[in-house]
Structure formats: C-alpha cells, structure tokens
Amino acid sequence: MLYPTLKSLHLIALVAWMAGQFYLPRLFVYHADTPPGSPQSETFKVMERRLLKAIMTPAMIATWVSGLWLAWEIGAFREGWLHAKLLLVLVLSGLHGYLAATVRTFAEDRNTRPARFFRVLNEVPTVALIGIVVLVVFKPF
C-alpha cells in the first residue's frame, strides 16, 4: 500500500509544482508591463508571493521527497533513465530558485527584464516536463 500512496503523492505534488512553474512566469509577463507602485503591480506582488510560498515551494519539496523515496523503493538509483530524470528535475529546481529570486526582484520594484524574456522563460518547464515524462514512461536506458 506504500508504493501507490507515494506514487499518488508524487504525481499530485508534481502537478501542483508544474502548474506554478507554468503560471508564475506568465504573471511576470503581465507584471513586467505594469508601472511600479501601481495598484496592478501591488496585486501581482501578492499573487506571485502567495503562489510561490503556499503552492510551489511545498509542492517542490513534496515532489522531491516522494520521488526520492519512490526511487529507493523500486531500486532505481542504478538506472540511467533516473539519472537523466534527476538532471531535469535539478534544472526545474534551479528554475524554481530563479523564479523565487525574481519574485523578490518584483517585490522590491527592481525588475529590469522585459515581458518577452519571461515569455521565453515560460517554455523551460514545458521542455523539461516533456523530457521527464518520456524518460519515466519509456525508460530508454
């Protein structure tokens, strides 16, 4: 009963984390075009902070903990597909850290990046997620 419980937790946490990874850069796209100090900017600051602190960070932690536990349970640490998956998850974790720093930058009204930058950044989690799903489903090596 432990394995299906862990797998369910892992998938639920992953969906929540990825939803945040898709949505937060989109908020930045709109926030970048908003004048600092405006009511809209202040609203974006609240939305970004709450998304990061209440959803994304706990979901990332739950994804990591349940994923490592699952890998241990099935003895996957010697398999190449898991190493590749972990590399992509590290990329997503690095992106998470960058997004957290960007939330702080916007909160301090110090953003200098244009909306276009965040539109491009918004594609990184999509590419990583595609790679992760392919690795987990096909286990190519």
Backbone as a printed PyTorch tensor [residue, N CA C, xyz], in Angstrom:
tensor([[[  0.8140,  -1.2010,   0.0000],
         [  0.0000,   0.0000,   0.0000],
         [  0.8590,   1.2680,   0.0000]],

        [[  2.1230,   1.1530,   0.4350],
         [  3.0000,   2.3250,   0.4840],
         [  3.3190,   2.8420,  -0.9170]],

        [[  3.6300,   1.9420,  -1.8450],
         [  4.0310,   2.3670,  -3.1890],
         [  2.9430,   3.1780,  -3.8970]],

        [[  1.6850,   2.7080,  -3.9680],
         [  0.6740,   3.5260,  -4.6510],
         [  0.3970,   4.8530,  -3.9340]],

        [[  0.5420,   4.8590,  -2.6120],
         [  0.3540,   6.0990,  -1.8550],
         [  1.4480,   7.1020,  -2.2060]],

        [[  2.7000,   6.6350,  -2.2130],
         [  3.8200,   7.5090,  -2.5710],
         [  3.7080,   8.0040,  -4.0110]],

        [[  3.3380,   7.1010,  -4.8910],
         [  3.2110,   7.4810,  -6.3020],
         [  2.1130,   8.5260,  -6.4850]],

        [[  0.9980,   8.3580,  -5.7930],
         [ -0.0880,   9.3400,  -5.8640],
         [  0.3710,  10.6880,  -5.3260]],

        [[  1.0300,  10.6880,  -4.1760],
         [  1.5430,  11.9230,  -3.6000],
         [  2.5200,  12.5960,  -4.5640]],

        [[  3.4040,  11.7920,  -5.1640],
         [  4.3960,  12.3280,  -6.0970],
         [  3.7130,  13.0040,  -7.2890]],

        [[  2.7280,  12.3400,  -7.8600],
         [  2.0450,  12.9030,  -9.0300],
         [  1.2320,  14.1490,  -8.6750]],

        [[  0.5630,  14.1410,  -7.5410],
         [ -0.2180,  15.3100,  -7.1160],
         [  0.7130,  16.4990,  -6.8630]],

        [[  1.8100,  16.2500,  -6.1600],
         [  2.7720,  17.3200,  -5.8800],
         [  3.4010,  17.8300,  -7.1680]],

        [[  3.7190,  16.9190,  -8.0800],
         [  4.3090,  17.3150,  -9.3610],
         [  3.3580,  18.2130, -10.1570]],

        [[  2.0950,  17.8460, -10.2050],
         [  1.1080,  18.6530, -10.9350],
         [  1.0160,  20.0550, -10.3280]],

        [[  0.9800,  20.1460,  -9.0070],
         [  0.9020,  21.4540,  -8.3490],
         [  2.1590,  22.2750,  -8.6160]],

        [[  3.3260,  21.6390,  -8.5330],
         [  4.5920,  22.3460,  -8.7620],
         [  4.6730,  22.8420, -10.2060]],

        [[  4.3160,  21.9620, -11.1420],
         [  4.3900,  22.3450, -12.5540],
         [  3.3710,  23.4360, -12.8870]],

        [[  2.1980,  23.3800, -12.2850],
         [  1.2120,  24.4400, -12.5210],
         [  1.8040,  25.7880, -12.1170]],

        [[  2.4890,  25.8200, -10.9950],
         [  3.1510,  27.0480, -10.5600],
         [  4.2810,  27.4550, -11.4870]],

        [[  5.0470,  26.4620, -11.9770],
         [  6.1570,  26.7630, -12.8950],
         [  5.6440,  27.3240, -14.2200]],

        [[  4.4330,  26.9420, -14.5940],
         [  3.8340,  27.4870, -15.8230],
         [  3.2120,  28.8640, -15.5660]],

        [[  2.5920,  29.0390, -14.4030],
         [  1.8050,  30.2440, -14.1330],
         [  2.6510,  31.4320, -13.6630]],

        [[  3.6560,  31.1850, -12.8290],
         [  4.4290,  32.2930, -12.2740],
         [  5.1430,  33.1090, -13.3590]],

        [[  5.8200,  32.4800, -14.3230],
         [  6.4090,  33.2970, -15.3900],
         [  5.3560,  34.0620, -16.1940]],

        [[  4.1680,  33.5080, -16.3270],
         [  3.0870,  34.2110, -17.0340],
         [  2.6800,  35.4530, -16.2380]],

        [[  2.6290,  35.3340, -14.9090],
         [  2.3620,  36.5160, -14.0890],
         [  3.4500,  37.5700, -14.2950]],

        [[  4.7100,  37.1160, -14.3990],
         [  5.8100,  38.0480, -14.6310],
         [  5.6570,  38.7800, -15.9650]],

        [[  5.1400,  38.0750, -16.9890],
         [  4.9230,  38.7060, -18.2960],
         [  4.0280,  39.9380, -18.1150]],

        [[  2.9350,  39.7610, -17.4040],
         [  1.9950,  40.8640, -17.2030],
         [  2.5490,  41.9050, -16.2280]],

        [[  3.2430,  41.4220, -15.1940],
         [  3.7910,  42.3340, -14.1890],
         [  4.8670,  43.2330, -14.7990]],

        [[  5.6670,  42.7010, -15.7070],
         [  6.7470,  43.4700, -16.3290],
         [  6.2130,  44.6740, -17.1010]],

        [[  4.9930,  44.5700, -17.5850],
         [  4.3810,  45.6700, -18.3400],
         [  3.5560,  46.6160, -17.4700]],

        [[  3.6200,  46.4340, -16.1550],
         [  2.8280,  47.2380, -15.2180],
         [  3.7400,  48.2650, -14.5380]],

        [[  3.3240,  49.5100, -14.4340],
         [  4.1620,  50.5150, -13.7630],
         [  4.3940,  50.1680, -12.2880]],

        [[  5.6470,  50.2630, -11.8210],
         [  5.9290,  50.0090, -10.4040],
         [  5.0970,  50.9240,  -9.5130]],

        [[  4.6090,  50.3630,  -8.4180],
         [  3.8220,  51.1330,  -7.4640],
         [  2.3460,  51.2650,  -7.8030]],

        [[  1.9660,  50.8200,  -8.9870],
         [  0.5480,  50.9040,  -9.3740],
         [ -0.2540,  49.8560,  -8.6120]],

        [[ -1.5620,  50.0570,  -8.5180],
         [ -2.3930,  49.0460,  -7.8470],
         [ -2.2670,  47.6640,  -8.5000]],

        [[ -2.1430,  47.6180,  -9.8180],
         [ -1.9880,  46.3290, -10.5100],
         [ -0.6660,  45.6620, -10.1080]],

        [[  0.3900,  46.4540, -10.0240],
         [  1.6860,  45.9090,  -9.6230],
         [  1.6200,  45.3250,  -8.2170]],

        [[  0.9660,  46.0200,  -7.3230],
         [  0.8370,  45.5270,  -5.9460],
         [  0.0190,  44.2360,  -5.8940]],

        [[ -0.9930,  44.1440,  -6.7410],
         [ -1.7870,  42.9100,  -6.8110],
         [ -0.9360,  41.7570,  -7.3260]],

        [[ -0.1320,  41.9990,  -8.3760],
         [  0.7550,  40.9580,  -8.8900],
         [  1.7410,  40.4960,  -7.8220]],

        [[  2.2520,  41.4180,  -7.0330],
         [  3.2040,  41.0520,  -5.9740],
         [  2.5750,  40.0590,  -5.0000]],

        [[  1.3420,  40.3180,  -4.6020],
         [  0.6430,  39.4190,  -3.6750],
         [  0.4190,  38.0620,  -4.3280]],

        [[ -0.0460,  38.0650,  -5.5720],
         [ -0.3100,  36.8100,  -6.2830],
         [  0.9740,  35.9880,  -6.4310]],

        [[  2.0610,  36.6320,  -6.8170],
         [  3.3360,  35.9370,  -7.0250],
         [  3.8580,  35.3490,  -5.7230]],

        [[  3.8250,  36.1490,  -4.6500],
         [  4.3200,  35.6720,  -3.3570],
         [  3.5090,  34.4860,  -2.8470]],

        [[  2.1930,  34.5900,  -2.9310],
         [  1.3390,  33.5030,  -2.4380],
         [  1.5060,  32.2340,  -3.2600]],

        [[  1.6010,  32.3810,  -4.5710],
         [  1.8020,  31.2090,  -5.4320],
         [  3.1040,  30.5020,  -5.0740]],

        [[  4.1700,  31.2750,  -4.9020],
         [  5.4740,  30.6980,  -4.5850],
         [  5.4730,  30.0400,  -3.2050]],

        [[  5.0230,  30.7780,  -2.2030],
         [  5.1390,  30.2980,  -0.8140],
         [  4.1140,  29.2440,  -0.4320]],

        [[  2.8880,  29.3840,  -0.9160],
         [  1.8150,  28.4880,  -0.4690],
         [  1.6490,  27.2530,  -1.3410]],

        [[  2.0580,  27.3540,  -2.6110],
         [  1.8290,  26.2270,  -3.5180],
         [  3.1360,  25.6530,  -4.0480]],

        [[  3.9210,  26.4790,  -4.7130],
         [  5.0780,  25.9580,  -5.4350],
         [  6.1530,  25.3320,  -4.5400]],

        [[  6.5630,  26.0520,  -3.5100],
         [  7.6490,  25.5270,  -2.6740],
         [  7.2400,  24.2690,  -1.9200]],

        [[  6.0760,  24.2360,  -1.2600],
         [  5.6860,  22.9630,  -0.6300],
         [  5.5340,  21.8240,  -1.6440]],

        [[  5.0150,  22.1320,  -2.8330],
         [  4.8570,  21.0950,  -3.8560],
         [  6.2070,  20.6000,  -4.3480]],

        [[  7.1770,  21.5060,  -4.4990],
         [  8.5160,  21.0770,  -4.9180],
         [  9.1280,  20.1480,  -3.8680]],

        [[  9.0090,  20.5110,  -2.6120],
         [  9.5650,  19.6830,  -1.5350],
         [  8.8930,  18.3130,  -1.5240]],

        [[  7.5780,  18.2890,  -1.6350],
         [  6.8540,  17.0100,  -1.6470],
         [  7.2230,  16.1800,  -2.8770]],

        [[  7.4410,  16.8340,  -4.0050],
         [  7.8480,  16.1150,  -5.2170],
         [  9.2070,  15.4560,  -5.0090]],

        [[ 10.1500,  16.2090,  -4.4840],
         [ 11.4900,  15.6640,  -4.2430],
         [ 11.4600,  14.5090,  -3.2320]],

        [[ 10.8090,  14.7300,  -2.1010],
         [ 10.7970,  13.7070,  -1.0450],
         [ 10.1220,  12.4250,  -1.5340]],

        [[  8.9380,  12.5680,  -2.1130],
         [  8.2210,  11.3730,  -2.5720],
         [  8.9380,  10.7160,  -3.7440]],

        [[  9.5420,  11.5140,  -4.6180],
         [ 10.2520,  10.9470,  -5.7620],
         [ 11.4870,  10.1640,  -5.3540]],

        [[ 12.2660,  10.7290,  -4.4490],
         [ 13.4580,  10.0020,  -3.9710],
         [ 13.0590,   8.7420,  -3.2150]],

        [[ 12.0020,   8.8260,  -2.4380],
         [ 11.5110,   7.6640,  -1.7020],
         [ 11.0430,   6.5850,  -2.6750]],

        [[ 10.3120,   6.9820,  -3.7060],
         [  9.8780,   6.0240,  -4.7300],
         [ 11.0710,   5.3590,  -5.4110]],

        [[ 12.0500,   6.1590,  -5.7830],
         [ 13.2430,   5.6100,  -6.4460],
         [ 13.9380,   4.6030,  -5.5420]],

        [[ 13.9890,   4.9030,  -4.2570],
         [ 14.5900,   3.9790,  -3.2920],
         [ 13.7690,   2.6880,  -3.1940]],

        [[ 12.4530,   2.8310,  -3.1310],
         [ 11.5580,   1.6720,  -3.0160],
         [ 11.6980,   0.7090,  -4.1940]],

        [[ 11.8650,   1.2440,  -5.4090],
         [ 11.9370,   0.3640,  -6.5800],
         [ 13.3780,   0.0600,  -6.9910]],

        [[ 14.3480,   0.5950,  -6.2490],
         [ 15.7540,   0.3260,  -6.5500],
         [ 16.2100,   0.9100,  -7.8750]],

        [[ 15.7830,   2.1180,  -8.1820],
         [ 16.0520,   2.7170,  -9.4960],
         [ 17.3290,   3.5540,  -9.5470]],

        [[ 18.0490,   3.6850,  -8.4570],
         [ 19.1980,   4.5860,  -8.4470],
         [ 20.3490,   4.1200,  -9.3460]],

        [[ 20.3260,   2.8950,  -9.8100],
         [ 21.3600,   2.3960, -10.7230],
         [ 20.9540,   2.5130, -12.1850]],

        [[ 19.7770,   3.0420, -12.4450],
         [ 19.2540,   3.0860, -13.8110],
         [ 19.5060,   4.4610, -14.4410]],

        [[ 19.9680,   4.4240, -15.6920],
         [ 20.3260,   5.6410, -16.3990],
         [ 19.1750,   6.6110, -16.5960]],

        [[ 17.9820,   6.0820, -16.8420],
         [ 16.8340,   6.9710, -17.0630],
         [ 16.5760,   7.8310, -15.8360]],

        [[ 16.7780,   7.2690, -14.6300],
         [ 16.5500,   8.0380, -13.4130],
         [ 17.5980,   9.1420, -13.2720]],

        [[ 18.8380,   8.8470, -13.6400],
         [ 19.8820,   9.8780, -13.5790],
         [ 19.5240,  11.0470, -14.4960]],

        [[ 19.0620,  10.7300, -15.6970],
         [ 18.6560,  11.7790, -16.6360],
         [ 17.4550,  12.5490, -16.1010]],

        [[ 16.5060,  11.8200, -15.5180],
         [ 15.3220,  12.4800, -14.9420],
         [ 15.7400,  13.4080, -13.8100]],

        [[ 16.6260,  12.9400, -12.9460],
         [ 17.0760,  13.7690, -11.8330],
         [ 17.7930,  15.0250, -12.3290]],

        [[ 18.5270,  14.9070, -13.4320],
         [ 19.1670,  16.0890, -14.0180],
         [ 18.1060,  17.1170, -14.4320]],

        [[ 17.0420,  16.6470, -15.0740],
         [ 15.9670,  17.5570, -15.4810],
         [ 15.2250,  18.1400, -14.2660]],

        [[ 15.0700,  17.3430, -13.2260],
         [ 14.4230,  17.8470, -12.0080],
         [ 15.3240,  18.8890, -11.3340]],

        [[ 16.6370,  18.6950, -11.4220],
         [ 17.5540,  19.7170, -10.9080],
         [ 17.4290,  21.0140, -11.7070]],

        [[ 17.2400,  20.8970, -13.0260],
         [ 17.0120,  22.0860, -13.8570],
         [ 15.7410,  22.8010, -13.3900]],

        [[ 14.6710,  22.0380, -13.1770],
         [ 13.4210,  22.6410, -12.6880],
         [ 13.6050,  23.2670, -11.3060]],

        [[ 14.4030,  22.6430, -10.4610],
         [ 14.6630,  23.1940,  -9.1300],
         [ 15.4630,  24.4890,  -9.2300]],

        [[ 16.4210,  24.5130, -10.1490],
         [ 17.1700,  25.7420, -10.3920],
         [ 16.2610,  26.8470, -10.9040]],

        [[ 15.3520,  26.4890, -11.8130],
         [ 14.3800,  27.4560, -12.3110],
         [ 13.5100,  27.9570, -11.1550]],

        [[ 13.1120,  27.0570, -10.2820],
         [ 12.3150,  27.4440,  -9.1120],
         [ 13.0740,  28.5030,  -8.2990]],

        [[ 14.3430,  28.2670,  -8.0720],
         [ 15.1600,  29.2370,  -7.3390],
         [ 15.2290,  30.5750,  -8.0620]],

        [[ 15.3900,  30.5380,  -9.3770],
         [ 15.4210,  31.7710, -10.1590],
         [ 14.0840,  32.5040, -10.0710]],

        [[ 12.9830,  31.7500, -10.1650],
         [ 11.6610,  32.3610, -10.0610],
         [ 11.4560,  32.9920,  -8.6820]],

        [[ 11.9510,  32.3260,  -7.6350],
         [ 11.8380,  32.8820,  -6.2780],
         [ 12.6230,  34.1890,  -6.1790]],

        [[ 13.8160,  34.2220,  -6.7570],
         [ 14.6050,  35.4580,  -6.7550],
         [ 13.8910,  36.5580,  -7.5430]],

        [[ 13.2230,  36.1740,  -8.6240],
         [ 12.5040,  37.1490,  -9.4420],
         [ 11.2920,  37.6920,  -8.7010]],

        [[ 10.6340,  36.8570,  -7.9070],
         [  9.5300,  37.3450,  -7.0650],
         [ 10.0550,  38.4530,  -6.1460]],

        [[ 11.2230,  38.2270,  -5.5490],
         [ 11.8180,  39.2490,  -4.6750],
         [ 12.1630,  40.5170,  -5.4580]],

        [[ 12.6950,  40.3360,  -6.6740],
         [ 13.0460,  41.4850,  -7.5110],
         [ 11.8220,  42.3350,  -7.8210]],

        [[ 10.7290,  41.6750,  -8.2100],
         [  9.4840,  42.4140,  -8.4680],
         [  8.9560,  43.0530,  -7.1850]],

        [[  9.0460,  42.3450,  -6.0580],
         [  8.5410,  42.8790,  -4.7880],
         [  9.2660,  44.1620,  -4.3970]],

        [[ 10.5360,  44.2560,  -4.7990],
         [ 11.3440,  45.4440,  -4.4910],
         [ 11.3110,  46.4670,  -5.6270]],

        [[ 10.4500,  46.2450,  -6.6250],
         [ 10.3380,  47.1390,  -7.7940],
         [ 11.6820,  47.3300,  -8.4990]],

        [[ 12.4650,  46.2440,  -8.6110],
         [ 13.7690,  46.3180,  -9.2530],
         [ 13.8490,  45.5400, -10.5690]],

        [[ 12.7400,  45.0550, -11.0880],
         [ 12.7950,  44.2790, -12.3260],
         [ 13.2220,  45.1590, -13.4950]],

        [[ 14.1740,  44.6380, -14.2920],
         [ 14.6120,  45.3450, -15.4990],
         [ 14.3750,  44.5060, -16.7500]],

        [[ 13.8850,  43.2990, -16.5700],
         [ 13.6700,  42.3950, -17.7060],
         [ 12.3410,  42.7060, -18.3940]],

        [[ 12.3280,  42.6090, -19.7290],
         [ 11.0770,  42.8530, -20.4580],
         [ 10.1500,  41.6380, -20.3920]],

        [[  8.9020,  41.8550, -20.7250],
         [  7.9070,  40.7820, -20.7390],
         [  8.3390,  39.6480, -21.6650]],

        [[  8.9730,  39.9880, -22.7730],
         [  9.4200,  38.9680, -23.7390],
         [ 10.3600,  37.9420, -23.0980]],

        [[ 11.2420,  38.3980, -22.2180],
         [ 12.1450,  37.4850, -21.5160],
         [ 11.3560,  36.4260, -20.7600]],

        [[ 10.3090,  36.8550, -20.0690],
         [  9.5180,  35.9180, -19.2730],
         [  8.6610,  35.0040, -20.1560]],

        [[  8.2960,  35.4770, -21.3400],
         [  7.5800,  34.6060, -22.2960],
         [  8.4670,  33.4470, -22.7220]],

        [[  9.7300,  33.7280, -22.9860],
         [ 10.6810,  32.6790, -23.3760],
         [ 10.9670,  31.7670, -22.1880]],

        [[ 11.1920,  32.3600, -21.0200],
         [ 11.4550,  31.5780, -19.8050],
         [ 10.3110,  30.6160, -19.5090]],

        [[  9.1090,  31.0070, -19.8740],
         [  7.9170,  30.1980, -19.6270],
         [  7.9580,  28.8560, -20.3690]],

        [[  8.8270,  28.7240, -21.3630],
         [  8.9090,  27.4780, -22.1280],
         [  9.8330,  26.4400, -21.4830]],

        [[ 10.7170,  26.8620, -20.5990],
         [ 11.6740,  25.9410, -19.9780],
         [ 10.9770,  24.7990, -19.2380]],

        [[  9.9830,  25.0680, -18.3770],
         [  9.3480,  23.9410, -17.6880],
         [  8.6330,  22.9820, -18.6320]],

        [[  8.1260,  23.4890, -19.7460],
         [  7.4460,  22.6120, -20.7100],
         [  8.4270,  21.6110, -21.2930]],

        [[  9.5810,  22.0900, -21.7200],
         [ 10.5970,  21.2180, -22.3190],
         [ 11.0900,  20.1950, -21.2970]],

        [[ 11.3590,  20.6580, -20.0700],
         [ 11.8220,  19.7350, -19.0280],
         [ 10.7620,  18.6860, -18.7080]],

        [[  9.5070,  19.0930, -18.6160],
         [  8.4330,  18.1460, -18.3130],
         [  8.2920,  17.0940, -19.4050]],

        [[  8.3930,  17.5030, -20.6520],
         [  8.3240,  16.5340, -21.7590],
         [  9.4440,  15.5070, -21.6090]],

        [[ 10.6450,  15.9780, -21.3450],
         [ 11.7690,  15.0630, -21.1550],
         [ 11.5580,  14.1060, -19.9990]],

        [[ 11.0620,  14.6150, -18.8930],
         [ 10.8250,  13.7760, -17.7150],
         [  9.7830,  12.7030, -18.0020]],

        [[  8.6810,  13.0870, -18.6090],
         [  7.6240,  12.1140, -18.9040],
         [  8.1330,  11.0340, -19.8460]],

        [[  8.8410,  11.4200, -20.8790],
         [  9.3880,  10.4380, -21.8330],
         [ 10.3430,   9.4840, -21.1160]],

        [[ 11.2040,  10.0070, -20.2720],
         [ 12.1490,   9.1500, -19.5410],
         [ 11.4310,   8.1640, -18.6230]],

        [[ 10.4120,   8.6300, -17.9140],
         [  9.7120,   7.7660, -16.9560],
         [  8.8690,   6.7000, -17.6880]],

        [[  8.2340,   7.0700, -18.7650],
         [  7.3640,   6.1210, -19.4710],
         [  8.1690,   5.1010, -20.2600]],

        [[  9.1800,   5.5500, -21.0110],
         [  9.9080,   4.6530, -21.9010],
         [ 11.1510,   4.0220, -21.2740]],

        [[ 11.6850,   4.6570, -20.2210],
         [ 12.9160,   4.1720, -19.5740],
         [ 13.9160,   3.7090, -20.6360]],

        [[ 14.3780,   4.6410, -21.4780],
         [ 15.1960,   4.2630, -22.6370],
         [ 16.5730,   3.7070, -22.3180]],

        [[ 17.0640,   3.9240, -21.1230],
         [ 18.3890,   3.4000, -20.7540],
         [ 18.4720,   3.2430, -19.2500]]])
